[in-house]
Amino acid sequence: MQTSGAEAHFFVGLVGTAEAVPFPKPFLSTRLKPRLSQETFSSERVNPRPLRHSFRRSVLKTSILIGVISDTHSLLRSEAVAALRGSEHIIHAGDVGDPEILNELAKIAPLTAIRGNIDKGKWARKLPETEVVEVGGIQIYVLHDLSQLDLKPEAAGFQAVIYGHSHVPKNEIRGGVLYFNPGSAGPKRFKLPISVGKLSIADGKINSELITITD
């Protein structure tokens, strides 16, 4: 995959035990805490210690748009890029396949990415296996394979779990927690659709949407 001369950035964060966050918090900041570094993605570098994402904004905003993509498997479709444009943050739930995909997505919006089971090598070790993203008082837990979930999201204070792996789009509420799989945006698999997702966060609530690129 070829990239333009523009320098792209993405962020990697450390998962820890989630602290209870009073909400609703009707604001978000796209500027991360000072301790979080911002760097160009390179297959030759390994991030020594990823950190958790936390967002706050001083200006009130009615809603925050988060793009969600997974299982690209080295293929970033132009339709997926178009569907994610306008997002204020993007989450990739693993099985990236090609590190250049992260650079391309990071040109659209700040990016959170995790490692999937097919992601190997130095560039993949830069990515954590799980991630926590806090947006406007909403805490989101990100992992690749839902069967590897080793905590109770509702007890840990999470309002959403984002995952991939199965290539099957899912958008459901269980125990008051949103479980969201955007499906696969990569190569066609069996009769499953090609899809991405979007989350809209406002007033401490999450609205989720699956977007089918092709059946």
PATI-461515 format. One record per atom (N, C-alpha, C): residue in one letter; x, y, z. Coordinates in pm, whole numbers, plus 50000, padded with zeros to 5 digits. Last residue first. Layout:
aXYZ/...
This chain:
d477314936050027/d476794923150072/d477634911750013/t479344963450129/t478854954750023/t478364941750087/i479164979550355/i479814984750234/i479364976750112/t477024987150611/t477384976850514/t477944983250389/i477494998050925/i477435003150789/i477914992450693/l475824999551233/l476614991451141/l476414996850999/e475885021151511/e475365018551376/e476345009851299/s474825033251832/s475725025351748/s475065021851616/n474975057452080/n474185052351969/n475145045351872/i475375060952423/i476005056452298/i474925052052199/k475425088152660/k474775076852595/k475485073652464/g476255112152769/g476525099852843/g475865087552785/d475615130952571/d474885131052699/d475055117952775/a476755110252309/a476205123152351/a475455121452482/i478365094252051/i478285095652196/i477815109552232/s478085070851807/s477815084951835/s477565086251984/l480045048951621/l479435051751750/l479245066751762/k479965028151334/k480125041351393/k479425041851527/g481675003251130/g480675008051224/g480965022051270/v481724983150829/v482394990650934/v481304995551029/s481804953650613/s481164964350690/s482124971450784/i480684929550399/i481834938050426/i481274950550495/p478874899750507/p478984913050446/p480324919550477/l479464865050431/l479394875950527/l479554889450458/k479724841950295/k478604850750255/k478434862450350/f483214839750286/f481964832450276/f480854841850227/r484604870750290/r484694857550352/r483324851050352/k486534895150120/k485244888350135/k485464874350194/p489034914050296/p488604904950189/p487294897950222/g487804938550532/g488824933350442/g488274924350332/a486164945550729/a486254955150618/a487244950550514/s483924926050922/s485194926950849/s485114937150738/g482234939851212/g482384930451101/g483734932351034/p482154955251437/p481854961851310/p481864952551190/n480594946251724/n481554940851629/n481244947151493/f479824954652046/f479804959551908/f480944953751827/y477774955852312/y478764946852250/y478704949552100/l477004977352573/l476984975652428/l478114966352386/v475434967352874/v476694970552803/v476514968152654/g473254957853009/g473444972253007/g474714976852936/g473324930852954/g473644935353089/g473914950253096/r473884938352623/r473774927352719/r474194932452857/i472934948852307/i473084952852447/i472894940552535/e474594947651986/e473614943152083/e473954948052224/n475614941251697/n475264953951760/n474174950851862/k477944926351477/k477054925051592/k476854938651655/p479124909751186/p478714922251250/p477724919651365/v481644886651180/v480174887551184/v479774900451255/h484284882651205/h483844888451078/h482324889851073/s485444874851442/s484464865751382/s484054869951241/h487314897251496/h487704883251483/h486704874451407/g486344921551729/g486284917351589/g486384902151581/y484914946351957/y485724934651923/y485584931451775/i484154966952229/i484334966152084/i485284954552055/v481884973052476/v482974964052439/v483004963552286/a480804999452697/a480834993052565/a482054983952553/q480995008452952/q479685009552889/q479635002952751/f482684995953239/f482654998453095/f481224999153044/g482994988953505/g482665002853473/g482675006253326/a483274963453585/a484494971253572/a484244985753532/a480724953253568/a481314954453701/a482564963453698/e480374953053292/e479484961253374/e480054963453513/p482414934953204/p482434949153168/p481574957853258/k484234912853370/k482824916053354/k482724931053327/l487004897853192/l486434906153297/l484944907953270/d488194886052974/d488434880153106/d487964889153220/l487674876652649/l487274886552749/l487364880352888/q488094858852449/q489224861352538/q488894871952646/s485924859252287/s486064847552374/s487214849052473/l486324881552128/l485434882752244/l485564870952339/d489284892452009/d488464880252016/d487624880752143/h490314919052047/h490054913251915/h489044901851920/l489044946952241/l489864934852225/l489504928552090/v488364974952435/v488604969952299/v489484957552306/y485984992352620/y487014981852625/y487144975752486/i485235025152703/i485115014752601/i486285005152613/q483375047152898/q484575038852889/q484325026852798/i482295080252885/i481995066452846/i483305058852834/g483205105652925/g482675098553041/g482255084353012/g484125112052665/g482995119152723/g482365112052842/v485745082652639/v485215093352556/v484015099552626/e488445062052673/e487445069652748/e487025081652666/v489495030052593/v489295043552541/v488195050052624/v491805004552633/v490715011952696/v490665025852636/e492684972952485/e492794987452495/e491594993252569/t494774944552412/t493524950652456/t493764965452478/e497234940452300/e496184930652272/e494814935752314/p498964968452146/p498534960352261/p497454950452219/l501524970951898/l500104971851932/l499774963352054/k504074964651848/k503824978351889/k502384979951939/r504004940351735/r504294940951878/r504134954951933/a503714946751468/a502534942151541/a502754942551692/w506304953351391/w505264963651384/w504054959751467/k507644928751425/k507954940151509/k506844950551508/g505184901151388/g506384908851360/g506544920951450/k501624899251307/k502914893651353/k504054903251323/d498324894251324/d499294905151324/d500584900351390/i496384875551353/i497214874451233/i498334884951230/n495064882251591/n495814869651586/n496684868151461/g495604917951643/g494794906051622/g495664893751607/r496164945951850/r496734934851773/r495764923251764/i494524978051806/i495004966751885/i495494955651792/a494485013651790/a494545000651723/a495064990051818/t493125045051749/t493435034951849/t493415021451778/l493895076051594/l493595061751581/l494005053851704/p492605107051476/p493425099651572/p492945085151583/a491685105151122/a491435109351260/a492415102151351/i492885101750868/i491485105950879/i491215111951017/k495385092750903/k495245105150827/k493815110550834/a495035068551020/a495435079651107/a495435092951035/l494585052150802/l493465055350890/l493775067450977/e497225050950700/e496145056450619/e494945060450706/n498615038850911/n498985052250866/n497855058750786/l497325014050915/l497245022851030/l497595037150994/i498105003350671/i496685006150694/i496505015650811/e500754997550701/e500415009650626/e498935013350640/p500864972650825/p500994984650906/p500654997550834/d498514948050755/d499544956350693/d499664969250774/g496864933850945/g497484927350830/g498664935050774/v494914936551152/v495224947651061/v495824942050931/d493534923651362/d493774917251234/d493924928151126/g491694950451542/g492634939651520/g492534932251388/a489884971851558/a489794960851655/a490614948551617/h490475005551554/h490664993351473/h490784981651571/i488725035151585/i489185023251657/i489305011751559/i489115070051550/i488875057051486/i489455046151573/h487535101451601/h488495091451646/h488135078451575/e485805115951460/e486735123451543/e487785114251604/s484845110651118/s485025105651254/s486015114451329/g484965119150862/g484105126850952/g484195122051096/r485225087250712/r485525101550710/r484495109150794/l484355061350697/l484945065850824/l485265080750827/a483505057750438/a482525056150545/a483045061550678/a485905060550297/a484835070450279/a483825069850393/v487225037350381/v487795050550411/v486715061250401/a485535018550266/a485685018950411/a486245032450455/e485935023549997/e484585025350053/e484625026050206/s488545016349960/s488215030649949/s486835033350007/r489764991850192/r488914995550079/r488635010550079/l492594977950272/l491814989550315/l491044994650195/l493854947550356/l493074954250252/l492274965650313/s495054933050558/s495924939250456/s495164946150344/h492774927250724/h493584916750660/h494354921850539/t490804940450864/t491124945250730/t491994935150653/d489444937251118/d489714926151025/d489904930850881/s487504967651165/s488234955751211/s488504946351095/i486454999651289/i486794990751178/i487564978851233/v484605028151367/v485065015051414/v485275005851293/g484615062551460/g484585052451356/g485175039451406/i482695083051660/i483815073651663/i483635063451550/l481655115251727/l481565104251631/l482855095951632/i479755130951968/i481115127451929/i481025114951842/s477495158652015/s477795144551996/s479215142751946/t477475185352108/t476275177152121/t476575162352105/k479885199952322/k479555194652190/k478395185052204/l481635226052486/l480535216552482/l480225212352339/v485105227052517/v483935232752452/v482835222252444/s487105212252621/s486605223252702/s485355229552644/r487215177052626/r487175189252548/r486545200252630/r489125147652672/r488245157752727/r488305170152638/f490025113552681/f489705125252602/f488815134852679/s492535089952708/s491505097252780/s491275110452708/h494045058352666/h493515070452605/h492485076852696/r496975044452821/r495535045252805/r495115058552744/l500025035652649/l499255041752756/l497785043052720/p502815013452595/p501625020452552/p500815025252672/r506055013152597/r505025012552700/r503795020252657/p507665011452364/p508045004452486/p506955003252589/n506875003752037/n506505012752145/n506795005952279/v509324998151802/v508424991351895/v508145000952010/r509945003051455/r509985007551593/r508984999951678/e509654995551195/e510974993251253/e511034996951401/s507285003051096/s507434988751120/s508764985651187/s505865031851237/s506975026051162/s507085011351196/f503845060251265/f503935045651273/f505075040851186/t504905088851442/t504635082751313/t504775067751325/e503395096351762/e504525093051676/e504065087051545/q502935109552075/q502355108951942/q503505106651845/s502555098152415/s503345102852302/s502565101352173/l501085109052708/l500915100252592/l501655105852473/r501335128052902/r502235116552911/r502125107252792/p499305147152853/p500685149952811/p501595137852814/k496335131652718/k497125135752833/k498585137652791/l495245143552393/l495495133452493/l496285139152609/r492625160852254/r494025162052294/r494275152452408/t489995159452220/t490775151352127/t492255152652157/s487835157652490/s488995164452433/s489735155052341/l484415163152563/l485485154052526/l486645162252473/f481385164752758/f482485170552685/f483575160352664/p479395157652944/p479015161952810/p480145168552733/k479305129853120/k480225141053103/k480005146252962/p476615114653312/p477235119253188/p478245130353208/f479235099653516/f478755104253389/f477255106353399/p482225093053687/p480875098653695/p480445102853556/v483865063053646/v483835076853599/v482425082253611/a485885040153810/a484525044753790/a484565059453752/e488685028753627/e488165035753742/e486745040353711/a489664997453503/a488935009953480/a488465015853611/t492904985653510/t491584984553569/t490864997853555/g494324991453182/g494414989253326/g493024987353380/v496094991852884/v494884988052952/v495174985953098/l497665018352719/l497805007352812/l496495004552880/g497585026752365/g497395029252507/g497475016752591/v498695045252086/v498565032152146/v498475034052296/f497775064451800/f498065063651941/f497865049451989/f499255077651500/f498245070251573/f498705068751716/h499785098351212/h500035094851350/h498925085951404/a501535106650909/a500355101750980/a500735097751121/e502605131450695/e502975123250810/e501735119350888/a502365129950342/a501885135350468/a502225125850582/g503015117650108/g504115122950186/g503675128450320/s500885088150099/s501335101150053/s502465105850141/t501565053050050/t501045064150128/t501575076950071/q500625021949910/q501405034049901/q500755044849984/m500844988150000/m500005000050000/m500885012450000/
